[in-house]
Every structure is written in C-alpha cells, then in structure tokens.
Amino acid sequence: MPEKKVTAATLAGAIVTILVWVLSLAGIDIPGEVAAAITTVLVAASAYLTPHSHRADLARPAGDTQPSA
C-alpha cells in the first residue's frame, strides 16, 4: 500500500489539473506557468500536512525508549 503522503500529493496534483481544465472550459485562461506553480504549492502542502503511514516493519522493538537518529 502506498504511503499516505504520496497518495495525498498525487491526488492534489490531479485535482489541480482537472480544476484548471474545468476553468478553461468556463473561459478562464490560466497560464501554464501559473497552473504549474499552483500544483507545486498544493502538492507540497498536502504532502507536508498528511501524516506518515504506519509501517510495522519500521516499528521500534518493545522497550526501546531511545529517540531515532
């Protein structure tokens, strides 16, 4: 199963692409550079705000209280 952060970032990129297309159908022209910048900002924000997926193979051993390096 993919990492939650990757899924959120991919979905954000797709949503912006579809939104720009719908706006173009409505007669609102968004330059490609602006659409790319909006995509970049929303992908970064969604990936940053989404928590990591839990992975059992990366869990600390029982009793380990040391912070990871």
PyMOL Python script that loads the backbone (N, CA, C, O; Angstrom):
from pymol import cmd

cmd.read_pdbstr("""\
ATOM      1  N   MET A   1       0.845  -1.173   0.000  1.00  0.00           N
ATOM      2  CA  MET A   1       0.000   0.000   0.000  1.00  0.00           C
ATOM      3  C   MET A   1       0.890   1.237   0.000  1.00  0.00           C
ATOM      4  O   MET A   1       1.867   1.291   0.748  1.00  0.00           O
ATOM      5  N   PRO A   2       0.568   2.234  -0.830  1.00  0.00           N
ATOM      6  CA  PRO A   2       1.435   3.417  -0.901  1.00  0.00           C
ATOM      7  C   PRO A   2       1.365   4.268   0.366  1.00  0.00           C
ATOM      8  O   PRO A   2       0.384   4.235   1.109  1.00  0.00           O
ATOM      9  N   GLU A   3       2.403   5.007   0.580  1.00  0.00           N
ATOM     10  CA  GLU A   3       2.484   5.952   1.697  1.00  0.00           C
ATOM     11  C   GLU A   3       1.352   6.980   1.558  1.00  0.00           C
ATOM     12  O   GLU A   3       1.051   7.435   0.455  1.00  0.00           O
ATOM     13  N   LYS A   4       0.730   7.341   2.688  1.00  0.00           N
ATOM     14  CA  LYS A   4      -0.362   8.319   2.669  1.00  0.00           C
ATOM     15  C   LYS A   4       0.090   9.638   2.049  1.00  0.00           C
ATOM     16  O   LYS A   4      -0.664  10.273   1.312  1.00  0.00           O
ATOM     17  N   LYS A   5       1.315  10.045   2.347  1.00  0.00           N
ATOM     18  CA  LYS A   5       1.826  11.304   1.812  1.00  0.00           C
ATOM     19  C   LYS A   5       1.888  11.288   0.290  1.00  0.00           C
ATOM     20  O   LYS A   5       1.567  12.284  -0.358  1.00  0.00           O
ATOM     21  N   VAL A   6       2.300  10.164  -0.279  1.00  0.00           N
ATOM     22  CA  VAL A   6       2.397  10.044  -1.734  1.00  0.00           C
ATOM     23  C   VAL A   6       1.001  10.092  -2.354  1.00  0.00           C
ATOM     24  O   VAL A   6       0.792  10.750  -3.374  1.00  0.00           O
ATOM     25  N   THR A   7       0.060   9.404  -1.745  1.00  0.00           N
ATOM     26  CA  THR A   7      -1.308   9.399  -2.253  1.00  0.00           C
ATOM     27  C   THR A   7      -1.916  10.802  -2.209  1.00  0.00           C
ATOM     28  O   THR A   7      -2.550  11.231  -3.173  1.00  0.00           O
ATOM     29  N   ALA A   8      -1.729  11.511  -1.110  1.00  0.00           N
ATOM     30  CA  ALA A   8      -2.280  12.861  -0.973  1.00  0.00           C
ATOM     31  C   ALA A   8      -1.669  13.816  -1.987  1.00  0.00           C
ATOM     32  O   ALA A   8      -2.385  14.613  -2.594  1.00  0.00           O
ATOM     33  N   ALA A   9      -0.366  13.746  -2.176  1.00  0.00           N
ATOM     34  CA  ALA A   9       0.307  14.626  -3.124  1.00  0.00           C
ATOM     35  C   ALA A   9      -0.139  14.338  -4.556  1.00  0.00           C
ATOM     36  O   ALA A   9      -0.374  15.264  -5.333  1.00  0.00           O
ATOM     37  N   THR A  10      -0.257  13.062  -4.902  1.00  0.00           N
ATOM     38  CA  THR A  10      -0.695  12.692  -6.242  1.00  0.00           C
ATOM     39  C   THR A  10      -2.123  13.164  -6.493  1.00  0.00           C
ATOM     40  O   THR A  10      -2.429  13.689  -7.564  1.00  0.00           O
ATOM     41  N   LEU A  11      -2.987  12.977  -5.513  1.00  0.00           N
ATOM     42  CA  LEU A  11      -4.370  13.411  -5.643  1.00  0.00           C
ATOM     43  C   LEU A  11      -4.462  14.929  -5.782  1.00  0.00           C
ATOM     44  O   LEU A  11      -5.262  15.423  -6.577  1.00  0.00           O
ATOM     45  N   ALA A  12      -3.672  15.664  -5.037  1.00  0.00           N
ATOM     46  CA  ALA A  12      -3.670  17.128  -5.135  1.00  0.00           C
ATOM     47  C   ALA A  12      -3.252  17.577  -6.531  1.00  0.00           C
ATOM     48  O   ALA A  12      -3.851  18.492  -7.096  1.00  0.00           O
ATOM     49  N   GLY A  13      -2.234  16.942  -7.084  1.00  0.00           N
ATOM     50  CA  GLY A  13      -1.794  17.285  -8.437  1.00  0.00           C
ATOM     51  C   GLY A  13      -2.876  17.021  -9.467  1.00  0.00           C
ATOM     52  O   GLY A  13      -3.091  17.832 -10.368  1.00  0.00           O
ATOM     53  N   ALA A  14      -3.558  15.893  -9.340  1.00  0.00           N
ATOM     54  CA  ALA A  14      -4.631  15.555 -10.281  1.00  0.00           C
ATOM     55  C   ALA A  14      -5.805  16.529 -10.145  1.00  0.00           C
ATOM     56  O   ALA A  14      -6.392  16.940 -11.146  1.00  0.00           O
ATOM     57  N   ILE A  15      -6.140  16.893  -8.922  1.00  0.00           N
ATOM     58  CA  ILE A  15      -7.261  17.817  -8.703  1.00  0.00           C
ATOM     59  C   ILE A  15      -6.974  19.176  -9.326  1.00  0.00           C
ATOM     60  O   ILE A  15      -7.851  19.766  -9.956  1.00  0.00           O
ATOM     61  N   VAL A  16      -5.760  19.677  -9.155  1.00  0.00           N
ATOM     62  CA  VAL A  16      -5.416  20.972  -9.746  1.00  0.00           C
ATOM     63  C   VAL A  16      -5.481  20.894 -11.268  1.00  0.00           C
ATOM     64  O   VAL A  16      -5.973  21.821 -11.913  1.00  0.00           O
ATOM     65  N   THR A  17      -4.994  19.807 -11.846  1.00  0.00           N
ATOM     66  CA  THR A  17      -5.031  19.649 -13.299  1.00  0.00           C
ATOM     67  C   THR A  17      -6.470  19.662 -13.809  1.00  0.00           C
ATOM     68  O   THR A  17      -6.775  20.328 -14.799  1.00  0.00           O
ATOM     69  N   ILE A  18      -7.347  18.931 -13.138  1.00  0.00           N
ATOM     70  CA  ILE A  18      -8.758  18.893 -13.539  1.00  0.00           C
ATOM     71  C   ILE A  18      -9.410  20.253 -13.345  1.00  0.00           C
ATOM     72  O   ILE A  18     -10.194  20.691 -14.187  1.00  0.00           O
ATOM     73  N   LEU A  19      -9.091  20.927 -12.238  1.00  0.00           N
ATOM     74  CA  LEU A  19      -9.662  22.246 -11.975  1.00  0.00           C
ATOM     75  C   LEU A  19      -9.256  23.255 -13.044  1.00  0.00           C
ATOM     76  O   LEU A  19     -10.089  24.034 -13.507  1.00  0.00           O
ATOM     77  N   VAL A  20      -7.994  23.247 -13.438  1.00  0.00           N
ATOM     78  CA  VAL A  20      -7.526  24.164 -14.483  1.00  0.00           C
ATOM     79  C   VAL A  20      -8.244  23.866 -15.799  1.00  0.00           C
ATOM     80  O   VAL A  20      -8.602  24.789 -16.531  1.00  0.00           O
ATOM     81  N   TRP A  21      -8.456  22.588 -16.105  1.00  0.00           N
ATOM     82  CA  TRP A  21      -9.166  22.205 -17.327  1.00  0.00           C
ATOM     83  C   TRP A  21     -10.617  22.696 -17.281  1.00  0.00           C
ATOM     84  O   TRP A  21     -11.117  23.245 -18.262  1.00  0.00           O
ATOM     85  N   VAL A  22     -11.299  22.497 -16.130  1.00  0.00           N
ATOM     86  CA  VAL A  22     -12.686  22.944 -16.000  1.00  0.00           C
ATOM     87  C   VAL A  22     -12.771  24.462 -16.130  1.00  0.00           C
ATOM     88  O   VAL A  22     -13.683  24.981 -16.774  1.00  0.00           O
ATOM     89  N   LEU A  23     -11.833  25.168 -15.527  1.00  0.00           N
ATOM     90  CA  LEU A  23     -11.826  26.630 -15.643  1.00  0.00           C
ATOM     91  C   LEU A  23     -11.615  27.070 -17.089  1.00  0.00           C
ATOM     92  O   LEU A  23     -12.190  28.068 -17.524  1.00  0.00           O
ATOM     93  N   SER A  24     -10.798  26.332 -17.834  1.00  0.00           N
ATOM     94  CA  SER A  24     -10.595  26.686 -19.246  1.00  0.00           C
ATOM     95  C   SER A  24     -11.887  26.487 -20.048  1.00  0.00           C
ATOM     96  O   SER A  24     -12.163  27.250 -20.974  1.00  0.00           O
ATOM     97  N   LEU A  25     -12.677  25.467 -19.697  1.00  0.00           N
ATOM     98  CA  LEU A  25     -13.972  25.265 -20.355  1.00  0.00           C
ATOM     99  C   LEU A  25     -14.933  26.407 -20.051  1.00  0.00           C
ATOM    100  O   LEU A  25     -15.805  26.734 -20.856  1.00  0.00           O
ATOM    101  N   ALA A  26     -14.760  27.012 -18.869  1.00  0.00           N
ATOM    102  CA  ALA A  26     -15.609  28.137 -18.468  1.00  0.00           C
ATOM    103  C   ALA A  26     -15.094  29.464 -19.019  1.00  0.00           C
ATOM    104  O   ALA A  26     -15.658  30.518 -18.726  1.00  0.00           O
ATOM    105  N   GLY A  27     -14.032  29.417 -19.811  1.00  0.00           N
ATOM    106  CA  GLY A  27     -13.498  30.628 -20.425  1.00  0.00           C
ATOM    107  C   GLY A  27     -12.455  31.346 -19.596  1.00  0.00           C
ATOM    108  O   GLY A  27     -12.042  32.451 -19.946  1.00  0.00           O
ATOM    109  N   ILE A  28     -12.022  30.739 -18.505  1.00  0.00           N
ATOM    110  CA  ILE A  28     -10.988  31.349 -17.657  1.00  0.00           C
ATOM    111  C   ILE A  28      -9.656  30.746 -18.054  1.00  0.00           C
ATOM    112  O   ILE A  28      -9.422  29.551 -17.875  1.00  0.00           O
ATOM    113  N   ASP A  29      -8.788  31.584 -18.596  1.00  0.00           N
ATOM    114  CA  ASP A  29      -7.490  31.111 -19.082  1.00  0.00           C
ATOM    115  C   ASP A  29      -6.427  31.275 -17.996  1.00  0.00           C
ATOM    116  O   ASP A  29      -6.177  32.385 -17.527  1.00  0.00           O
ATOM    117  N   ILE A  30      -5.814  30.179 -17.605  1.00  0.00           N
ATOM    118  CA  ILE A  30      -4.739  30.208 -16.614  1.00  0.00           C
ATOM    119  C   ILE A  30      -3.447  29.818 -17.334  1.00  0.00           C
ATOM    120  O   ILE A  30      -3.363  28.730 -17.904  1.00  0.00           O
ATOM    121  N   PRO A  31      -2.450  30.685 -17.315  1.00  0.00           N
ATOM    122  CA  PRO A  31      -1.185  30.337 -17.974  1.00  0.00           C
ATOM    123  C   PRO A  31      -0.585  29.060 -17.384  1.00  0.00           C
ATOM    124  O   PRO A  31      -0.756  28.766 -16.201  1.00  0.00           O
ATOM    125  N   GLY A  32       0.114  28.315 -18.225  1.00  0.00           N
ATOM    126  CA  GLY A  32       0.715  27.061 -17.798  1.00  0.00           C
ATOM    127  C   GLY A  32       1.649  27.220 -16.618  1.00  0.00           C
ATOM    128  O   GLY A  32       1.696  26.365 -15.734  1.00  0.00           O
ATOM    129  N   GLU A  33       2.400  28.323 -16.603  1.00  0.00           N
ATOM    130  CA  GLU A  33       3.337  28.554 -15.506  1.00  0.00           C
ATOM    131  C   GLU A  33       2.601  28.731 -14.184  1.00  0.00           C
ATOM    132  O   GLU A  33       3.061  28.254 -13.146  1.00  0.00           O
ATOM    133  N   VAL A  34       1.471  29.407 -14.218  1.00  0.00           N
ATOM    134  CA  VAL A  34       0.682  29.629 -13.004  1.00  0.00           C
ATOM    135  C   VAL A  34       0.049  28.312 -12.552  1.00  0.00           C
ATOM    136  O   VAL A  34       0.026  28.006 -11.359  1.00  0.00           O
ATOM    137  N   ALA A  35      -0.464  27.538 -13.506  1.00  0.00           N
ATOM    138  CA  ALA A  35      -1.043  26.237 -13.164  1.00  0.00           C
ATOM    139  C   ALA A  35       0.015  25.332 -12.538  1.00  0.00           C
ATOM    140  O   ALA A  35      -0.267  24.621 -11.574  1.00  0.00           O
ATOM    141  N   ALA A  36       1.223  25.355 -13.080  1.00  0.00           N
ATOM    142  CA  ALA A  36       2.310  24.537 -12.520  1.00  0.00           C
ATOM    143  C   ALA A  36       2.681  25.010 -11.118  1.00  0.00           C
ATOM    144  O   ALA A  36       2.947  24.190 -10.240  1.00  0.00           O
ATOM    145  N   ALA A  37       2.701  26.315 -10.902  1.00  0.00           N
ATOM    146  CA  ALA A  37       3.034  26.842  -9.578  1.00  0.00           C
ATOM    147  C   ALA A  37       1.954  26.473  -8.556  1.00  0.00           C
ATOM    148  O   ALA A  37       2.271  26.095  -7.428  1.00  0.00           O
ATOM    149  N   ILE A  38       0.691  26.580  -8.947  1.00  0.00           N
ATOM    150  CA  ILE A  38      -0.404  26.193  -8.050  1.00  0.00           C
ATOM    151  C   ILE A  38      -0.291  24.712  -7.707  1.00  0.00           C
ATOM    152  O   ILE A  38      -0.456  24.319  -6.552  1.00  0.00           O
ATOM    153  N   THR A  39      -0.012  23.899  -8.711  1.00  0.00           N
ATOM    154  CA  THR A  39       0.145  22.461  -8.491  1.00  0.00           C
ATOM    155  C   THR A  39       1.281  22.186  -7.511  1.00  0.00           C
ATOM    156  O   THR A  39       1.126  21.396  -6.580  1.00  0.00           O
ATOM    157  N   THR A  40       2.411  22.833  -7.719  1.00  0.00           N
ATOM    158  CA  THR A  40       3.567  22.626  -6.851  1.00  0.00           C
ATOM    159  C   THR A  40       3.261  22.998  -5.403  1.00  0.00           C
ATOM    160  O   THR A  40       3.608  22.255  -4.485  1.00  0.00           O
ATOM    161  N   VAL A  41       2.623  24.125  -5.198  1.00  0.00           N
ATOM    162  CA  VAL A  41       2.310  24.579  -3.844  1.00  0.00           C
ATOM    163  C   VAL A  41       1.322  23.626  -3.159  1.00  0.00           C
ATOM    164  O   VAL A  41       1.515  23.258  -2.000  1.00  0.00           O
ATOM    165  N   LEU A  42       0.268  23.229  -3.875  1.00  0.00           N
ATOM    166  CA  LEU A  42      -0.730  22.352  -3.256  1.00  0.00           C
ATOM    167  C   LEU A  42      -0.208  20.940  -3.034  1.00  0.00           C
ATOM    168  O   LEU A  42      -0.574  20.299  -2.049  1.00  0.00           O
ATOM    169  N   VAL A  43       0.637  20.445  -3.927  1.00  0.00           N
ATOM    170  CA  VAL A  43       1.245  19.126  -3.722  1.00  0.00           C
ATOM    171  C   VAL A  43       2.149  19.158  -2.492  1.00  0.00           C
ATOM    172  O   VAL A  43       2.096  18.256  -1.656  1.00  0.00           O
ATOM    173  N   ALA A  44       2.972  20.192  -2.383  1.00  0.00           N
ATOM    174  CA  ALA A  44       3.866  20.302  -1.232  1.00  0.00           C
ATOM    175  C   ALA A  44       3.074  20.437   0.071  1.00  0.00           C
ATOM    176  O   ALA A  44       3.405  19.797   1.069  1.00  0.00           O
ATOM    177  N   ALA A  45       2.036  21.263   0.061  1.00  0.00           N
ATOM    178  CA  ALA A  45       1.238  21.465   1.273  1.00  0.00           C
ATOM    179  C   ALA A  45       0.516  20.179   1.680  1.00  0.00           C
ATOM    180  O   ALA A  45       0.489  19.827   2.859  1.00  0.00           O
ATOM    181  N   SER A  46      -0.061  19.490   0.718  1.00  0.00           N
ATOM    182  CA  SER A  46      -0.788  18.262   1.069  1.00  0.00           C
ATOM    183  C   SER A  46       0.156  17.179   1.569  1.00  0.00           C
ATOM    184  O   SER A  46      -0.178  16.448   2.501  1.00  0.00           O
ATOM    185  N   ALA A  47       1.333  17.068   0.958  1.00  0.00           N
ATOM    186  CA  ALA A  47       2.304  16.070   1.422  1.00  0.00           C
ATOM    187  C   ALA A  47       2.826  16.430   2.815  1.00  0.00           C
ATOM    188  O   ALA A  47       3.033  15.545   3.645  1.00  0.00           O
ATOM    189  N   TYR A  48       3.037  17.706   3.073  1.00  0.00           N
ATOM    190  CA  TYR A  48       3.543  18.138   4.373  1.00  0.00           C
ATOM    191  C   TYR A  48       2.516  17.896   5.484  1.00  0.00           C
ATOM    192  O   TYR A  48       2.871  17.475   6.585  1.00  0.00           O
ATOM    193  N   LEU A  49       1.250  18.164   5.187  1.00  0.00           N
ATOM    194  CA  LEU A  49       0.205  18.074   6.209  1.00  0.00           C
ATOM    195  C   LEU A  49      -0.317  16.659   6.436  1.00  0.00           C
ATOM    196  O   LEU A  49      -0.956  16.396   7.455  1.00  0.00           O
ATOM    197  N   THR A  50      -0.061  15.759   5.517  1.00  0.00           N
ATOM    198  CA  THR A  50      -0.553  14.388   5.652  1.00  0.00           C
ATOM    199  C   THR A  50       0.400  13.585   6.532  1.00  0.00           C
ATOM    200  O   THR A  50       1.611  13.614   6.314  1.00  0.00           O
ATOM    201  N   PRO A  51      -0.130  12.870   7.522  1.00  0.00           N
ATOM    202  CA  PRO A  51       0.742  12.068   8.394  1.00  0.00           C
ATOM    203  C   PRO A  51       1.304  10.851   7.650  1.00  0.00           C
ATOM    204  O   PRO A  51       0.716  10.374   6.680  1.00  0.00           O
ATOM    205  N   HIS A  52       2.437  10.367   8.120  1.00  0.00           N
ATOM    206  CA  HIS A  52       3.035   9.164   7.546  1.00  0.00           C
ATOM    207  C   HIS A  52       2.140   7.965   7.785  1.00  0.00           C
ATOM    208  O   HIS A  52       1.389   7.921   8.759  1.00  0.00           O
ATOM    209  N   SER A  53       2.224   6.998   6.892  1.00  0.00           N
ATOM    210  CA  SER A  53       1.549   5.718   7.105  1.00  0.00           C
ATOM    211  C   SER A  53       2.331   4.932   8.147  1.00  0.00           C
ATOM    212  O   SER A  53       3.558   5.008   8.209  1.00  0.00           O
ATOM    213  N   HIS A  54       1.605   4.175   8.964  1.00  0.00           N
ATOM    214  CA  HIS A  54       2.275   3.309   9.935  1.00  0.00           C
ATOM    215  C   HIS A  54       2.847   2.106   9.193  1.00  0.00           C
ATOM    216  O   HIS A  54       2.156   1.476   8.392  1.00  0.00           O
ATOM    217  N   ARG A  55       4.099   1.795   9.462  1.00  0.00           N
ATOM    218  CA  ARG A  55       4.727   0.615   8.865  1.00  0.00           C
ATOM    219  C   ARG A  55       5.260  -0.256   9.982  1.00  0.00           C
ATOM    220  O   ARG A  55       6.167   0.128  10.720  1.00  0.00           O
ATOM    221  N   ALA A  56       4.676  -1.436  10.090  1.00  0.00           N
ATOM    222  CA  ALA A  56       5.069  -2.357  11.165  1.00  0.00           C
ATOM    223  C   ALA A  56       6.534  -2.766  11.052  1.00  0.00           C
ATOM    224  O   ALA A  56       7.182  -3.031  12.064  1.00  0.00           O
ATOM    225  N   ASP A  57       7.058  -2.819   9.829  1.00  0.00           N
ATOM    226  CA  ASP A  57       8.452  -3.232   9.662  1.00  0.00           C
ATOM    227  C   ASP A  57       9.433  -2.166  10.139  1.00  0.00           C
ATOM    228  O   ASP A  57      10.627  -2.439  10.264  1.00  0.00           O
ATOM    229  N   LEU A  58       8.949  -0.966  10.404  1.00  0.00           N
ATOM    230  CA  LEU A  58       9.818   0.102  10.911  1.00  0.00           C
ATOM    231  C   LEU A  58       9.553   0.410  12.383  1.00  0.00           C
ATOM    232  O   LEU A  58      10.122   1.354  12.932  1.00  0.00           O
ATOM    233  N   ALA A  59       8.701  -0.375  13.015  1.00  0.00           N
ATOM    234  CA  ALA A  59       8.380  -0.147  14.429  1.00  0.00           C
ATOM    235  C   ALA A  59       9.584  -0.434  15.300  1.00  0.00           C
ATOM    236  O   ALA A  59      10.384  -1.320  15.000  1.00  0.00           O
ATOM    237  N   ARG A  60       9.708   0.316  16.375  1.00  0.00           N
ATOM    238  CA  ARG A  60      10.791   0.088  17.326  1.00  0.00           C
ATOM    239  C   ARG A  60      10.563  -1.196  18.091  1.00  0.00           C
ATOM    240  O   ARG A  60       9.420  -1.586  18.328  1.00  0.00           O
ATOM    241  N   PRO A  61      11.614  -1.843  18.469  1.00  0.00           N
ATOM    242  CA  PRO A  61      11.471  -3.034  19.313  1.00  0.00           C
ATOM    243  C   PRO A  61      10.834  -2.667  20.644  1.00  0.00           C
ATOM    244  O   PRO A  61      11.001  -1.544  21.120  1.00  0.00           O
ATOM    245  N   ALA A  62      10.110  -3.594  21.250  1.00  0.00           N
ATOM    246  CA  ALA A  62       9.462  -3.356  22.544  1.00  0.00           C
ATOM    247  C   ALA A  62      10.504  -2.937  23.571  1.00  0.00           C
ATOM    248  O   ALA A  62      11.570  -3.545  23.655  1.00  0.00           O
ATOM    249  N   GLY A  63      10.209  -1.916  24.344  1.00  0.00           N
ATOM    250  CA  GLY A  63      11.118  -1.459  25.384  1.00  0.00           C
ATOM    251  C   GLY A  63      12.124  -0.418  24.910  1.00  0.00           C
ATOM    252  O   GLY A  63      12.840   0.144  25.740  1.00  0.00           O
ATOM    253  N   ASP A  64      12.208  -0.139  23.623  1.00  0.00           N
ATOM    254  CA  ASP A  64      13.160   0.841  23.100  1.00  0.00           C
ATOM    255  C   ASP A  64      12.609   2.234  23.356  1.00  0.00           C
ATOM    256  O   ASP A  64      11.584   2.613  22.789  1.00  0.00           O
ATOM    257  N   THR A  65      13.281   2.994  24.205  1.00  0.00           N
ATOM    258  CA  THR A  65      12.835   4.348  24.532  1.00  0.00           C
ATOM    259  C   THR A  65      13.748   5.415  23.959  1.00  0.00           C
ATOM    260  O   THR A  65      13.519   6.605  24.175  1.00  0.00           O
ATOM    261  N   GLN A  66      14.767   5.013  23.241  1.00  0.00           N
ATOM    262  CA  GLN A  66      15.705   5.963  22.652  1.00  0.00           C
ATOM    263  C   GLN A  66      15.087   6.595  21.398  1.00  0.00           C
ATOM    264  O   GLN A  66      14.505   5.889  20.575  1.00  0.00           O
ATOM    265  N   PRO A  67      15.210   7.909  21.249  1.00  0.00           N
ATOM    266  CA  PRO A  67      14.722   8.542  20.012  1.00  0.00           C
ATOM    267  C   PRO A  67      15.568   8.061  18.832  1.00  0.00           C
ATOM    268  O   PRO A  67      16.758   7.778  18.969  1.00  0.00           O
ATOM    269  N   SER A  68      14.921   7.979  17.680  1.00  0.00           N
ATOM    270  CA  SER A  68      15.671   7.566  16.488  1.00  0.00           C
ATOM    271  C   SER A  68      16.584   8.682  16.037  1.00  0.00           C
ATOM    272  O   SER A  68      16.283   9.857  16.244  1.00  0.00           O
ATOM    273  N   ALA A  69      17.699   8.323  15.420  1.00  0.00           N
ATOM    274  CA  ALA A  69      18.697   9.319  14.988  1.00  0.00           C
ATOM    275  C   ALA A  69      18.272  10.034  13.755  1.00  0.00           C
ATOM    276  O   ALA A  69      18.996  10.900  13.262  1.00  0.00           O
TER     277      ALA A  69
END
""", "prot")
cmd.dss("prot")
cmd.show_as("cartoon", "prot")
cmd.util.cbc("prot")
cmd.orient("prot")
